[in-house]
Structure formats: C-alpha cells, structure tokens
C-alpha cells in the first residue's frame, strides 16, 4: 500500500484556467506529470502528487520555470 508516501495537493497557479493549462503543458513537456485539479471556476489549480524527495526536488525546480514560460505565451 502506498499510504503516506504519495500525497495530492492542489497548487494555485494564480490566474485563470487557460493560464493553468499552459502551465500544465509546460510541466508535462518537462516530464512532470500533473493534472487539472477542478473544473471552472476552480480550474486555476493543478493537482500534484509528490512522493519521494527526488520528485519534490524536480517539481520545485520545474514549477517556477513552467510559470515563467506560460506567462510568455
């Protein structure tokens, strides 16, 4: 059983659903698997499941870059 190893969090991208979908595409392009957390109007969030420390580090590095790249689009 996975138990406490994997936790899901909703991460607010700070804008609307269209922006969040751009962030999602950026993360997926970097090999980071995330999902849309909710439907409108809460679709400004991503659902992130992170378990092992290496995954946390990868996400921590990729997320700010994904936000920056999504702002440029």
MOPAC internal coordinates of N, CA, C and O (Angstrom, degrees):
PM7 1SCF
backbone

  N    0.0000 0     0.00 0     0.00 0    0    0    0
  C    1.4459 1     0.00 0     0.00 0    1    0    0
  C    1.5316 1   108.89 1     0.00 0    2    1    0
  O    1.2310 1   120.88 1   -39.60 1    3    2    1
  N    1.3178 1   115.92 1   140.40 1    3    2    1
  C    1.4625 1   120.39 1  -178.14 1    5    3    2
  C    1.5203 1   112.24 1   -74.53 1    6    5    3
  O    1.2310 1   120.32 1   144.15 1    7    6    5
  N    1.3241 1   117.00 1   -35.85 1    7    6    5
  C    1.4606 1   121.03 1   175.96 1    9    7    6
  C    1.5055 1   114.44 1    52.96 1   10    9    7
  O    1.2310 1   120.46 1    52.96 1   11   10    9
  N    1.3225 1   116.73 1  -127.04 1   11   10    9
  C    1.4580 1   122.61 1  -175.32 1   13   11   10
  C    1.5222 1   113.91 1   -79.04 1   14   13   11
  O    1.2310 1   119.71 1   175.90 1   15   14   13
  N    1.2978 1   118.15 1    -4.10 1   15   14   13
  C    1.4617 1   120.23 1  -176.18 1   17   15   14
  C    1.5276 1   110.72 1   -65.24 1   18   17   15
  O    1.2310 1   120.25 1   138.12 1   19   18   17
  N    1.3317 1   117.13 1   -41.88 1   19   18   17
  C    1.4598 1   120.67 1  -176.27 1   21   19   18
  C    1.5136 1   110.62 1  -112.36 1   22   21   19
  O    1.2310 1   121.05 1   -56.45 1   23   22   21
  N    1.3096 1   115.61 1   123.55 1   23   22   21
  C    1.4603 1   122.41 1   179.08 1   25   23   22
  C    1.5140 1   108.89 1  -119.96 1   26   25   23
  O    1.2310 1   120.39 1   -34.89 1   27   26   25
  N    1.3167 1   116.86 1   145.11 1   27   26   25
  C    1.4579 1   121.80 1   176.16 1   29   27   26
  C    1.5151 1   108.97 1  -106.37 1   30   29   27
  O    1.2310 1   121.54 1   -42.75 1   31   30   29
  N    1.3230 1   114.65 1   137.25 1   31   30   29
  C    1.4525 1   120.87 1   177.83 1   33   31   30
  C    1.5248 1   109.07 1  -133.21 1   34   33   31
  O    1.2310 1   120.70 1   -34.49 1   35   34   33
  N    1.3103 1   116.26 1   145.51 1   35   34   33
  C    1.4581 1   121.00 1   170.77 1   37   35   34
  C    1.5245 1   106.93 1   -92.54 1   38   37   35
  O    1.2310 1   120.93 1   -55.33 1   39   38   37
  N    1.3239 1   115.83 1   124.67 1   39   38   37
  C    1.4568 1   121.81 1  -178.72 1   41   39   38
  C    1.5210 1   108.09 1  -111.62 1   42   41   39
  O    1.2310 1   120.46 1   -62.25 1   43   42   41
  N    1.3301 1   116.72 1   117.75 1   43   42   41
  C    1.4638 1   122.68 1  -178.85 1   45   43   42
  C    1.5247 1   109.27 1   -78.42 1   46   45   43
  O    1.2310 1   120.53 1   -56.81 1   47   46   45
  N    1.3305 1   116.59 1   123.19 1   47   46   45
  C    1.4665 1   121.23 1  -179.55 1   49   47   46
  C    1.5266 1   112.45 1   -85.28 1   50   49   47
  O    1.2310 1   119.78 1   176.29 1   51   50   49
  N    1.3198 1   118.03 1    -3.71 1   51   50   49
  C    1.4585 1   121.62 1   171.35 1   53   51   50
  C    1.5160 1   116.25 1    86.06 1   54   53   51
  O    1.2310 1   119.95 1   179.44 1   55   54   53
  N    1.3197 1   117.71 1    -0.56 1   55   54   53
  C    1.4690 1   120.35 1   178.32 1   57   55   54
  C    1.5218 1   108.42 1  -139.72 1   58   57   55
  O    1.2310 1   120.45 1    22.73 1   59   58   57
  N    1.3235 1   116.75 1  -157.27 1   59   58   57
  C    1.4655 1   120.67 1  -176.72 1   61   59   58
  C    1.5343 1   112.29 1   -83.61 1   62   61   59
  O    1.2310 1   121.65 1     0.36 1   63   62   61
  N    1.3344 1   114.45 1  -179.64 1   63   62   61
  C    1.4492 1   120.63 1  -178.30 1   65   63   62
  C    1.5164 1   114.28 1   -63.26 1   66   65   63
  O    1.2310 1   120.08 1   145.74 1   67   66   65
  N    1.3257 1   117.46 1   -34.26 1   67   66   65
  C    1.4651 1   119.76 1   178.13 1   69   67   66
  C    1.5215 1   110.84 1   -62.48 1   70   69   67
  O    1.2310 1   120.47 1   136.88 1   71   70   69
  N    1.3164 1   116.71 1   -43.12 1   71   70   69
  C    1.4626 1   120.65 1   177.28 1   73   71   70
  C    1.5275 1   110.42 1   -63.84 1   74   73   71
  O    1.2310 1   120.74 1   136.79 1   75   74   73
  N    1.3248 1   116.19 1   -43.21 1   75   74   73
  C    1.4616 1   120.88 1  -179.23 1   77   75   74
  C    1.5206 1   110.83 1   -61.31 1   78   77   75
  O    1.2310 1   119.91 1   142.03 1   79   78   77
  N    1.3289 1   117.77 1   -37.97 1   79   78   77
  C    1.4632 1   120.37 1   177.03 1   81   79   78
  C    1.5290 1   111.26 1   -65.13 1   82   81   79
  O    1.2310 1   120.01 1   146.87 1   83   82   81
  N    1.3185 1   117.59 1   -33.13 1   83   82   81
  C    1.4726 1   120.81 1   175.25 1   85   83   82
  C    1.5272 1   110.32 1   -66.68 1   86   85   83
  O    1.2310 1   120.81 1   137.64 1   87   86   85
  N    1.3243 1   116.06 1   -42.36 1   87   86   85
  C    1.4689 1   120.37 1   177.58 1   89   87   86
  C    1.5256 1   109.51 1   -62.59 1   90   89   87
  O    1.2310 1   120.57 1   135.50 1   91   90   89
  N    1.3327 1   116.52 1   -44.50 1   91   90   89
  C    1.4603 1   120.95 1   178.17 1   93   91   90
  C    1.5292 1   110.13 1   -56.97 1   94   93   91
  O    1.2310 1   120.17 1   132.75 1   95   94   93
  N    1.3220 1   117.28 1   -47.25 1   95   94   93
  C    1.4730 1   120.82 1  -179.71 1   97   95   94
  C    1.5247 1   111.30 1   -61.26 1   98   97   95
  O    1.2310 1   120.28 1   140.29 1   99   98   97
  N    1.3240 1   117.07 1   -39.71 1   99   98   97
  C    1.4635 1   120.88 1   177.97 1  101   99   98
  C    1.5246 1   110.73 1   -62.61 1  102  101   99
  O    1.2310 1   120.41 1   133.54 1  103  102  101
  N    1.3210 1   116.82 1   -46.46 1  103  102  101
  C    1.4639 1   120.66 1  -179.31 1  105  103  102
  C    1.5201 1   111.57 1   -64.10 1  106  105  103
  O    1.2310 1   120.53 1   135.33 1  107  106  105
  N    1.3231 1   116.59 1   -44.67 1  107  106  105
  C    1.4606 1   120.15 1   179.11 1  109  107  106
  C    1.5304 1   109.58 1   -61.97 1  110  109  107
  O    1.2310 1   120.41 1   141.30 1  111  110  109
  N    1.3246 1   116.82 1   -38.70 1  111  110  109
  C    1.4573 1   120.60 1   176.80 1  113  111  110
  C    1.5217 1   113.27 1   -62.60 1  114  113  111
  O    1.2310 1   120.54 1   155.98 1  115  114  113
  N    1.3220 1   116.57 1   -24.02 1  115  114  113
  C    1.4651 1   121.91 1   177.68 1  117  115  114
  C    1.5294 1   111.72 1   -91.76 1  118  117  115
  O    1.2310 1   120.74 1  -177.78 1  119  118  117
  N    1.3317 1   116.20 1     2.22 1  119  118  117
  C    1.4610 1   119.86 1  -179.94 1  121  119  118
  C    1.5133 1   114.20 1    86.49 1  122  121  119
  O    1.2310 1   120.28 1  -166.17 1  123  122  121
  N    1.3356 1   117.08 1    13.83 1  123  122  121
  C    1.4703 1   121.63 1   178.64 1  125  123  122
  C    1.5215 1   107.52 1   -99.72 1  126  125  123
  O    1.2310 1   120.03 1   -59.89 1  127  126  125
  N    1.3361 1   117.54 1   120.11 1  127  126  125
  C    1.4613 1   121.43 1  -178.25 1  129  127  126
  C    1.5202 1   109.85 1   -87.63 1  130  129  127
  O    1.2310 1   120.89 1   -59.52 1  131  130  129
  N    1.3269 1   115.90 1   120.48 1  131  130  129
  C    1.4640 1   123.32 1   174.85 1  133  131  130
  C    1.5214 1   107.62 1  -139.26 1  134  133  131
  O    1.2310 1   120.82 1   -12.88 1  135  134  133
  N    1.3162 1   116.04 1   167.12 1  135  134  133
  C    1.4715 1   122.02 1   178.39 1  137  135  134
  C    1.5240 1   109.21 1  -133.99 1  138  137  135
  O    1.2310 1   121.38 1   -19.37 1  139  138  137
  N    1.3251 1   114.96 1   160.63 1  139  138  137
  C    1.4609 1   119.36 1   170.08 1  141  139  138
  C    1.5271 1   106.30 1   -68.12 1  142  141  139
  O    1.2310 1   120.61 1   -42.53 1  143  142  141
  N    1.3187 1   116.43 1   137.47 1  143  142  141
  C    1.4611 1   120.41 1  -174.87 1  145  143  142
  C    1.5218 1   113.11 1   -83.85 1  146  145  143
  O    1.2310 1   120.32 1   141.03 1  147  146  145
  N    1.3031 1   117.00 1   -38.97 1  147  146  145
  C    1.4601 1   121.43 1  -172.32 1  149  147  146
  C    1.5231 1   109.93 1  -143.94 1  150  149  147
  O    1.2310 1   121.10 1    -3.31 1  151  150  149
  N    1.3051 1   115.49 1   176.69 1  151  150  149
  C    1.4619 1   121.54 1   171.78 1  153  151  150
  C    1.5263 1   108.04 1   -97.42 1  154  153  151
  O    1.2310 1   120.66 1   -13.11 1  155  154  153
  N    1.3290 1   116.34 1   166.89 1  155  154  153
  C    1.4628 1   121.57 1  -179.52 1  157  155  154
  C    1.5346 1   110.06 1   -54.05 1  158  157  155
  O    1.2310 1   119.67 1   -38.20 1  159  158  157
  N    1.2966 1   118.24 1   141.80 1  159  158  157
  C    1.4622 1   128.91 1     6.22 1  161  159  158
  C    1.5298 1   113.92 1   -91.46 1  162  161  159
  O    1.2310 1   120.00 1  -176.48 1  163  162  161
  N    1.3270 1   117.61 1     3.52 1  163  162  161
  C    1.4621 1   119.61 1   179.30 1  165  163  162
  C    1.5289 1   112.30 1   -88.92 1  166  165  163
  O    1.2310 1   119.91 1  -164.00 1  167  166  165
  N    1.3265 1   117.78 1    16.00 1  167  166  165
  C    1.4542 1   120.17 1  -177.64 1  169  167  166
  C    1.5250 1   112.85 1   -79.23 1  170  169  167
  O    1.2310 1   120.80 1  -165.81 1  171  170  169
  N    1.3020 1   116.08 1    14.19 1  171  170  169
  C    1.4656 1   120.02 1   174.49 1  173  171  170
  C    1.5293 1   111.49 1   -83.05 1  174  173  171
  O    1.2310 1   120.73 1  -177.77 1  175  174  173
  N    1.3246 1   116.21 1     2.23 1  175  174  173
  C    1.4691 1   121.60 1  -177.88 1  177  175  174
  C    1.5223 1   111.75 1  -112.81 1  178  177  175
  O    1.2310 1   121.40 1   -30.57 1  179  178  177
  N    1.3253 1   114.93 1   149.43 1  179  178  177
  C    1.4535 1   122.93 1   171.29 1  181  179  178
  C    1.5190 1   108.82 1  -106.18 1  182  181  179
  O    1.2310 1   120.97 1   -32.00 1  183  182  181
  N    1.3202 1   115.76 1   148.00 1  183  182  181
  C    1.4705 1   120.57 1   174.15 1  185  183  182
  C    1.5146 1   107.12 1   -97.25 1  186  185  183
  O    1.2310 1   121.13 1   -59.53 1  187  186  185
  N    1.3013 1   115.45 1   120.47 1  187  186  185
  C    1.4586 1   121.99 1  -175.88 1  189  187  186
  C    1.5260 1   108.82 1  -120.70 1  190  189  187
  O    1.2310 1   120.87 1   -52.02 1  191  190  189
  N    1.3290 1   115.95 1   127.98 1  191  190  189
  C    1.4640 1   121.84 1   174.07 1  193  191  190
  C    1.5169 1   107.06 1  -113.07 1  194  193  191
  O    1.2310 1   121.06 1   -59.96 1  195  194  193
  N    1.3263 1   115.58 1   120.04 1  195  194  193
  C    1.4576 1   120.24 1  -177.86 1  197  195  194
  C    1.5214 1   108.08 1  -129.99 1  198  197  195
  O    1.2310 1   121.15 1   -46.01 1  199  198  197
  N    1.3078 1   115.40 1   133.99 1  199  198  197
  C    1.4538 1   118.89 1  -177.95 1  201  199  198
  C    1.5109 1   113.49 1  -118.24 1  202  201  199
  O    1.2310 1   120.98 1    99.31 1  203  202  201
  N    1.3178 1   115.74 1   -80.69 1  203  202  201
  C    1.4587 1   119.86 1  -172.63 1  205  203  202
  C    1.5358 1   111.24 1   -77.44 1  206  205  203
  O    1.2310 1   120.03 1   -23.69 1  207  206  205
  N    1.3180 1   117.55 1   156.31 1  207  206  205
  C    1.4680 1   121.19 1  -177.50 1  209  207  206
  C    1.5343 1   113.91 1   -54.01 1  210  209  207
  O    1.2310 1   120.44 1   145.00 1  211  210  209
  N    1.3234 1   116.77 1   -35.00 1  211  210  209
  C    1.4600 1   119.67 1   179.31 1  213  211  210
  C    1.5315 1   111.44 1   -63.89 1  214  213  211
  O    1.2310 1   120.53 1   142.07 1  215  214  213
  N    1.3423 1   116.59 1   -37.93 1  215  214  213
  C    1.4632 1   121.16 1   176.90 1  217  215  214
  C    1.5240 1   111.16 1   -65.31 1  218  217  215
  O    1.2310 1   121.05 1   139.01 1  219  218  217
  N    1.3147 1   115.60 1   -40.99 1  219  218  217
  C    1.4647 1   120.52 1   179.53 1  221  219  218
  C    1.5241 1   109.97 1   -62.54 1  222  221  219
  O    1.2310 1   120.38 1   136.68 1  223  222  221
  N    1.3083 1   116.88 1   -43.32 1  223  222  221
  C    1.4626 1   121.32 1   179.33 1  225  223  222
  C    1.5277 1   111.48 1   -64.00 1  226  225  223
  O    1.2310 1   120.39 1   136.94 1  227  226  225
  N    1.3325 1   116.86 1   -43.06 1  227  226  225
  C    1.4665 1   120.60 1   178.28 1  229  227  226
  C    1.5229 1   110.90 1   -60.53 1  230  229  227
  O    1.2310 1   120.55 1   133.58 1  231  230  229
  N    1.3351 1   116.55 1   -46.42 1  231  230  229
  C    1.4680 1   120.24 1   179.97 1  233  231  230
  C    1.5223 1   110.86 1   -64.60 1  234  233  231
  O    1.2310 1   120.25 1   137.16 1  235  234  233
  N    1.3241 1   117.13 1   -42.84 1  235  234  233
  C    1.4680 1   121.25 1  -179.03 1  237  235  234
  C    1.5264 1   111.77 1   -59.97 1  238  237  235
  O    1.2310 1   120.15 1   146.53 1  239  238  237
  N    1.3146 1   117.32 1   -33.47 1  239  238  237
  C    1.4637 1   120.99 1   178.06 1  241  239  238
  C    1.5246 1   111.44 1   -80.62 1  242  241  239
  O    1.2310 1   120.12 1   141.49 1  243  242  241
  N    1.3226 1   117.38 1   -38.51 1  243  242  241
  C    1.4613 1   121.64 1  -173.82 1  245  243  242
  C    1.5266 1   113.38 1   -78.02 1  246  245  243
  O    1.2310 1   119.61 1   144.67 1  247  246  245
  N    1.3222 1   118.36 1   -35.33 1  247  246  245
  C    1.4591 1   121.03 1  -173.20 1  249  247  246
  C    1.5328 1   113.21 1   -61.36 1  250  249  247
  O    1.2310 1   118.78 1   130.77 1  251  250  249
  N    1.3339 1   119.92 1   -49.23 1  251  250  249
  C    1.4712 1   118.69 1   178.60 1  253  251  250
  C    1.5359 1   112.38 1   -61.24 1  254  253  251
  O    1.2310 1   120.24 1   142.88 1  255  254  253
  N    1.3108 1   117.14 1   -37.12 1  255  254  253
  C    1.4573 1   120.85 1   178.17 1  257  255  254
  C    1.5246 1   110.62 1   -66.57 1  258  257  255
  O    1.2310 1   120.27 1   139.01 1  259  258  257
  N    1.3283 1   117.10 1   -40.99 1  259  258  257
  C    1.4612 1   121.33 1   177.83 1  261  259  258
  C    1.5250 1   111.02 1   -62.91 1  262  261  259
  O    1.2310 1   120.19 1   138.62 1  263  262  261
  N    1.3301 1   117.24 1   -41.38 1  263  262  261
  C    1.4706 1   120.90 1   176.70 1  265  263  262
  C    1.5218 1   110.67 1   -61.19 1  266  265  263
  O    1.2310 1   120.68 1   133.98 1  267  266  265
  N    1.3142 1   116.31 1   -46.02 1  267  266  265
  C    1.4651 1   121.62 1  -179.37 1  269  267  266
  C    1.5323 1   110.67 1   -61.70 1  270  269  267
  O    1.2310 1   120.29 1   132.99 1  271  270  269
  N    1.3155 1   117.06 1   -47.01 1  271  270  269
  C    1.4652 1   121.00 1  -179.92 1  273  271  270
  C    1.5252 1   111.40 1   -64.43 1  274  273  271
  O    1.2310 1   120.00 1   140.47 1  275  274  273
  N    1.3325 1   117.60 1   -39.53 1  275  274  273
  C    1.4642 1   121.20 1   179.58 1  277  275  274
  C    1.5344 1   111.13 1   -65.47 1  278  277  275
  O    1.2310 1   120.02 1   146.01 1  279  278  277
  N    1.3202 1   117.57 1   -33.99 1  279  278  277
  C    1.4699 1   120.99 1   178.05 1  281  279  278
  C    1.5182 1   111.76 1   -66.05 1  282  281  279
  O    1.2310 1   120.24 1   152.83 1  283  282  281
  N    1.3212 1   117.16 1   -27.17 1  283  282  281
  C    1.4570 1   121.80 1  -178.48 1  285  283  282
  C    1.5337 1   112.78 1   -79.78 1  286  285  283
  O    1.2310 1   120.45 1   166.41 1  287  286  285
  N    1.3206 1   116.75 1   -13.59 1  287  286  285
  C    1.4705 1   121.15 1  -176.13 1  289  287  286
  C    1.5058 1   112.08 1   -92.22 1  290  289  287
  O    1.2310 1   120.10 1   180.00 1  291  290  289

